[in-house]
Amino acid sequence: MFASLAEGFRSQTGWRRALLAIALGGISAFALPPFYILPVLVLAFSALVWMLEGADRGLRPVRHGLMVGFWFGFGHFFIGLHWIVEPMLVDPGRTAWMIPFAWPGLAALLAVFPALVCGILAFGRFGTASVSRIIALAGLWTLVEILRGYVFTGFPWNLIGYVWAGYELGLPVLQGTAFLGVLGLGTVTVLAAAMPAVLGTTGMRPIPQWFLTIGFAVALPGLVWTLGTARLAGAQDDIVPDVRLRIVQANIAQSDKWDPRLRLRHLERHVALSRGTAAVPPTHVIWPETAVPFFLANDVLARGEAVRAVPEGGALITGSVRSTFHTQTRQLHNAMLVIDGAANIQQVYDKSHLVPFGEYVPLRGFLPVEKIVPGQGDFTPGPGRELLRIAGLPPASPLICYEAIFPGWVTPRDERPGWLLNITNDAWFGNFAGPRQHFAIVATRAVEEGLPMVRAANTGISAVVDPYGRVRARLGIGVEGVLDSGLPQALSPTFYARWGDLIPMNLGFALIVLGWVLGRRRDTA
């Protein structure tokens, strides 16, 4: 049965091959947040291996691999990133025209990476056996996902390891990111998902086929799950003494955010939520990215109103656009401000990794488009990762919006923080897949680094996540309210925190070499 099924995938050519690859890639996206339908990965990756084997039937191998990989990637990213249309619907009269170009265009751009994987797999001559191809596929997928975090300014969204993020059943497996990172966990995932393809290999006896399938598709994730369960069994529940955080989620629609008639109302809503009664008064209040439509660093009157939210002896931590001048030129920054009870700005962090086409336009002199975020001119990036030292709190590593999606790049290199602070405005992403994917990604950073993650989002999801990825407190999407929570204690640096992407990088190279050796040995036997 499996041999005939595999033959059906191998024999596809032309437009049928392209449509089938798109469908498989689209199906694979349903394993990611917010769906978590993991079995579809087995179908998608096993069938991908079979389709790549079609290159042995007289087709041009490299061209065949590139085309199969590209269309698989196009389907994967077209479905997985469908929320990309949401920011362009906030002000449809200005930006809706971009949707037919941006949605398939982004999918096509990112599809280059799976195309690279499959093209190299075809070019490398990893043998005719499925086993060697699968091992090499897992290694190549890992290295190309690492590359995706750097090329085109980097967009490591929906890495395949995130299929284990965001729900209780996957939490033990997610503990593997403390050792391998989400990229290394992705290596394990691709190995497990693709290995059942050996069931369609002709010339291999049934017992080795089932042994490999069960060993990789079941036992390998099962081993990670078992080790992760043991790690969680010994998890600590300590909190930082004398710290009580209040996270404010005002739930302001993006279409209303910058309405000049509502400016003061938005500010008053944040202040009112911050001043609400609590059994234990907060020591620090946190507002989300660009919480209110005022330049708080530049507007003394607005800051005078915002200071009413500062707890006695504490501080307000908030996102805000701020304006500076450099050589007579005005610059805009997407900033995080720390404001004390006297309305003084104690510290400032400027977002350093800006969103292309969202906060600035690459190649502005050549592209006839404006950024999606309203306002004239591009934002200016800050100097890079740095710590916020706030009285009464451990040092914090500030992360504005999608700065938290980059594995291994969420803390300064020379000093370890006591916690990660992510402020965001996910109202841009709608109320379905985008915010849920973003939260799953951000929560994974906590496990990788062994640091608690505190998150304030304008429309949700706001949360406090401990260093094991357990959600201590949470406000869902579309909810107005506050979270009052302690701050979980940080753990000692994890293995991944110490070594970063050197771990998945070396793992990827090792699997590529192993796949090549196994393939050559089998073909010359």
Disulfide bonds with the S-S distance in Angstrom:
none
